[in-house]
Amino acid sequence: MSASEHPAMPLQHAHDRLCIGLTGGIGCGKSTVARLFESHGAGIIDTDAIAHQLTQPDGLAISSIRTAFGADYLTDTGALDRTRMRQLIFSDVNARHKLENILHPQILAISLSRLQTFSQAPYVILMVPLLLENPDFIALVQRVLLVDCTEKKQIERVKQRSQLDETEIRAIIAQQVPSEIRIARADDIIQNDGTRDELANQVAAMHNCYLRLGHENTI
C-alpha cells in the first residue's frame, strides 16, 4: 500500500507541516526506517527518545512517578527502573494506565512543540510505537505509516539488541495491537523482512510520495 493510492489529506491540525505517524510492533525496524527518512531530509520526532529523557535522573516525569509508584521503581541514580516497571505494567493493567497518564501528556506536549521547529523539513515523521492506541497522537498526523515484519523477525531483532528472552518478547508482542489490525488501519506500509537495500528503496519511494503530498497540501 503506498501514498500514491490515497488522496492528499488537508492540513486541519495544530501545526502546518505534513506529519506522518510512523508505527509498528517491537523489533519491526521503526528506528532504522526513521533514520532512512531523516537521510532524505525529513524531520524526526521519536517519542521513545522523549520518554527516555523524561525518565532520566531529574527528568520531568520522575517526581510524578515517585509519587505514584514509590522510590522502589527508581534506580539508585534516580532514573526510572525500566526492568522493574516493565514487570509491573505487564502484570497490572491499572499500573500501565497510571504510567501512561503520567508520560503521555508530557510526550504529547513536547511532540507538539517540536513539530513547530521543522520549518525547513518537507514533512515530519512522528514515531509512536503505540500510535494506534492513542487518539491524541493520531490527531497530530495526516497519514499512518506502518513498518511491518514477521513475528520471527521481530523476535530475532529484539534478542540481538536486548537481554530479553523469547518468552518476554512474546509477552510484549501479545500486548501490542495485532499485526492484522495495524495493517488494516495503516495508510502506507513498509515491509521490513528483506535486506537493508530493499528497505532503503521502499523508504526512498515513500519519501517521493510524501514530497508530493506535502506540496499538494500547501498549495
C-alpha positions in Angstrom: 0.0 0.0 0.0 1.5 3.3 -1.0 0.8 7.0 -0.7 0.1 7.2 -4.4 -3.1 5.1 -3.7 -4.6 7.7 -1.4 -5.6 11.3 -2.0 -3.7 14.0 -0.1 -5.4 14.9 3.2 -5.9 18.6 4.1 -4.0 20.1 6.9 -6.5 20.5 9.7 -4.2 20.1 12.7 -2.5 22.3 15.3 0.5 22.6 13.0 1.2 23.4 9.4 3.5 20.5 8.4 2.6 17.3 6.7 3.0 14.8 9.6 3.4 11.1 9.1 2.7 8.8 12.1 5.3 6.0 12.0 4.4 2.9 14.0 4.9 -0.8 14.2 5.5 -3.7 16.6 8.6 -4.2 18.7 11.5 -5.2 16.5 9.9 -4.2 13.2 12.6 -1.7 12.5 10.9 1.7 13.2 14.1 3.4 14.2 16.0 2.2 11.2 13.2 3.4 8.9 13.2 6.8 10.7 16.9 7.2 10.2 16.5 6.5 6.5 13.7 9.1 6.2 16.0 11.5 8.1 18.7 11.0 5.5 16.2 12.3 2.9 15.6 15.5 4.9 12.5 14.6 6.9 12.1 15.9 10.4 12.0 13.2 13.0 10.2 13.2 16.4 11.0 10.0 18.3 8.5 9.6 21.2 10.5 6.8 22.7 13.5 9.1 23.0 11.3 11.7 24.6 10.1 9.2 27.1 13.7 8.3 27.9 14.5 11.9 28.5 11.5 12.4 30.8 12.5 9.4 32.9 16.2 10.0 33.3 17.5 11.3 36.7 15.8 14.7 37.2 13.6 14.1 34.2 10.3 16.0 34.2 8.3 12.8 34.9 10.4 11.4 37.8 8.6 13.3 40.5 5.2 12.1 39.4 6.5 8.5 39.0 8.0 8.6 42.5 4.7 9.8 43.9 2.6 7.3 42.0 4.7 4.2 42.4 7.2 4.9 45.1 11.0 5.2 45.1 11.3 1.4 44.6 10.6 2.0 41.0 13.6 4.3 40.6 17.3 3.3 40.3 20.0 4.4 42.7 20.7 7.3 40.3 17.1 8.5 40.3 16.1 7.3 36.9 13.1 5.1 36.1 13.9 1.4 36.8 12.7 0.2 33.4 13.1 -3.5 34.2 11.0 -3.4 37.3 8.4 -1.1 35.8 8.1 -3.3 32.8 7.4 -6.3 35.0 4.8 -4.3 36.9 2.9 -3.0 33.9 2.8 -6.4 32.2 1.1 -7.9 35.2 -1.1 -4.9 36.3 -3.1 -3.1 33.7 -4.0 -0.3 36.2 -0.3 0.4 36.8 0.2 0.6 33.0 -2.6 3.1 32.7 -1.2 5.1 35.6 2.2 5.3 34.0 0.7 6.3 30.6 -1.3 9.0 32.3 1.9 10.5 33.6 4.0 10.1 30.5 1.6 10.6 27.5 0.5 14.2 28.2 4.2 15.3 28.6 5.3 13.4 25.5 2.4 14.9 23.5 3.2 18.5 24.7 6.9 18.1 23.7 5.9 16.5 20.4 3.7 19.4 19.5 6.4 21.9 20.4 9.0 20.1 18.2 6.5 20.0 15.3 6.9 23.8 15.2 10.6 23.6 14.8 10.8 21.8 11.4 10.0 24.8 9.2 12.7 23.7 6.7 11.7 20.0 6.5 9.5 18.8 3.7 7.5 16.8 6.2 7.8 15.3 9.7 7.9 11.7 10.8 6.3 11.3 14.2 7.5 7.9 15.5 5.0 6.5 18.1 5.1 2.7 18.9 1.6 2.8 20.3 0.2 5.3 17.8 -3.0 3.3 17.0 -3.8 3.1 20.7 -3.5 6.8 21.3 -6.2 9.1 19.8 -4.3 12.2 20.9 -1.3 11.3 18.8 -3.4 10.1 15.9 -4.9 13.6 15.8 -1.4 15.0 15.1 -0.9 13.0 11.9 -2.3 13.0 8.4 -1.2 9.5 7.5 -0.2 6.3 9.3 2.9 4.6 8.1 3.3 1.0 9.3 6.6 -0.8 9.4 5.8 -4.5 9.5 7.6 -7.8 9.5 7.1 -11.4 10.5 6.9 -12.3 14.2 10.0 -14.5 13.7 12.0 -11.4 12.5 10.7 -9.4 15.5 11.9 -11.9 18.0 15.3 -12.3 16.2 15.9 -8.5 16.2 14.8 -7.9 19.8 17.1 -10.7 21.0 20.0 -9.2 19.2 19.6 -5.8 20.8 18.4 -6.6 24.3 18.7 -9.0 27.1 15.1 -10.1 26.9 14.4 -13.8 26.3 11.8 -15.1 23.9 9.1 -15.5 26.5 9.4 -11.8 27.5 9.5 -10.7 23.8 6.4 -12.7 23.0 4.6 -11.2 26.1 5.4 -7.7 24.7 4.1 -8.7 21.2 0.9 -10.1 22.7 0.1 -6.8 24.4 0.5 -4.8 21.3 -2.1 -4.2 18.6 -2.1 -7.4 16.4 -0.4 -7.0 13.0 -3.5 -7.6 11.0 -5.3 -4.7 12.8 -2.3 -2.4 12.2 -2.2 -3.3 8.5 -6.0 -2.6 8.2 -5.6 0.9 9.8 -2.4 1.9 8.0 -2.4 4.3 5.0 1.1 3.1 3.9 3.1 0.0 4.7 6.8 -0.7 4.6 7.6 -4.4 4.8 10.9 -5.0 6.6 11.7 -8.6 6.1 14.4 -8.2 3.5 17.8 -6.6 3.0 18.8 -3.1 4.0 18.9 -2.1 0.4 15.4 -3.3 -0.1 14.3 -1.3 2.9 16.1 1.8 1.7 14.4 1.5 -1.7 11.0 1.3 -0.1 11.7 4.4 2.0 13.0 6.3 -1.0 9.8 5.6 -2.9 7.7 6.6 0.1 9.7 9.8 0.5 8.9 10.8 -3.0 5.2 10.2 -2.4 5.3 12.3 0.8 7.1 15.1 -1.0 4.3 15.3 -3.5 1.6 15.1 -0.8 3.3 17.8 1.2 3.4 20.0 -1.8 -0.3 19.4 -2.6 -1.3 20.1 0.9 0.5 23.5 0.9 -0.9 24.8 -2.4 
